[in-house]
Amino acid sequence: MVEISTPALMMSIQAISQLISEEEATMDSMEESEDLYELAESVEAFRKTLNELRSVYEAARRDGADLPPYGNLVL
C-alpha cells in the first residue's frame, strides 16, 4: 500500500469534501445542460475518491492512530 502522512490524509479529505460542497452548490444554480452533467460526473469521481480516503482514515484509527473522528473533518 502507498504511504501517506496523517496531515496529508487529513488535508486531502478536507479539501475534497470542500470541493464537493462547492461543486454541488454550483450545480444547484445551473440549468440542465452538458456542463451540468460533466460537473455531476466530476462530483461523483471526487466522492469515490473521498470514500477511499475515508476507508484509509478509518483503518488508521482502528490501528491506533491518534486521529479525530472522521465527521470532525468534514463538517
Buried (B, 14 or more C-beta within 10 A) or exposed (E): EEEBEEEEBBEBBEEBBEBBEEBEEEBEEEEEEEEBEEBBEBBEEBEEBBEEBBEBBBEBBEEEEEBEEBEEBBE
